Amino acid sequence: MRLTPRDEADVAEAIRAALARDAPLSIEGHGSKAALGRAVAHEHVLSLVGLSGVTLYEPQELVLTARAGTPLREIVALLDAQNQQLAFEPMDHAALLGGARDDATIGGVIAVNASGPRRIKAGAARDHLLGFRSVTGRGEIVKSGGRVMKNVTGYDLSKLVAGSYGTLAALTELTLKVLPKAETEETLLLSSLGAEKGLAALRKASGSPYEVSSLAYDPQGDAAALRLEGPPISVTTRRDDLARFLADFGGATSVLAADESRAFWSRLRDAEPIAGEGVIWRVSLAPTDGFAFVERLRGADAPLIAHFYDWAGGLVWLRLETAADAHATVIRAIVYALGGHATLIRADADIRARVDVFHPQPSALASLTRRVKEAFDPRFILERGRLRAEF
């Protein structure tokens, strides 16, 4: 059964009714991220598409408030008209999960903390969430935060709900920090270095004074990519200085102009280089360990089809041949040895129902996670089983 509340009061009523029946709810906007997380089949879906619309936008104050079901494309169009943006570059999952492009809602973006290549400089989605309204699994309406970055009136609940996949509360309204778009951008490409050397160049650039906003390495093109944004004269100067700074690494140097650069990073943002059949993993670790992780994976004879590195090597996207455990055993053994987290982004539902999709937590952290869940949703009504099998 699909429940379609018209407003926040309806959401609260629906959750309280579900509590009374002990009937778990899935929370959806347009369903573009329904295949993320553990595979669960709930009888009732709480659709938030009826909670749509921007309720406040003050370009001079760099703040926007929108209901959770507002299509992301509408927010992007509104910001474009004022030459502003969501600087965390929310990922579009369509290339990996299927479905229509540009079909996300802002509530879904925040629920999964969807962030792109600029995260290394601008921060993640949760870092741009100033405040929110929601309904907890207790059926209680909760408001947290406000319209300014500093808020010392209590705990920063925004950091909890962003990336919680709807397991703590049904978001109904969000207030976000927006930022001006850069006047222009260029991408410096260092080619023919090989992965190990190319990633070393990216790490060196990440600690430089040249304000590189994104750093990625694409093995298919054997290119280390470094994005520079800002006023044209600044971009040109920093690009040339950065090229000299990295000259000792050798290789061929080329530049993507603004339009080509935007298209390049949009493609990486949406993980298009690894799109195709197979299972998809997203592995986060120290930038110094990205190359070692892939080499150990190759050494374990894992059937790697495609991969690329973002965040100067600190994020590795992988596509492998399908297997009964989605290669979780070998991937997590390597991640445990190096330190980091491995998340299964795409696999068949039966695999996601029996394999830990999210990286297993140490016992102390798992206990804390459960206590937080119980504080918001003691009966496990919201997205039961989405993050962990036990709740």
Order of alpha helices (4+ residues) and beta strands (2+ residues): beta-alpha-beta-beta-beta-beta-alpha-beta-alpha-alpha-alpha-beta-beta-alpha-beta-beta-beta-alpha-beta-beta-alpha-beta-alpha-beta-alpha-beta-beta-alpha-beta-alpha-alpha
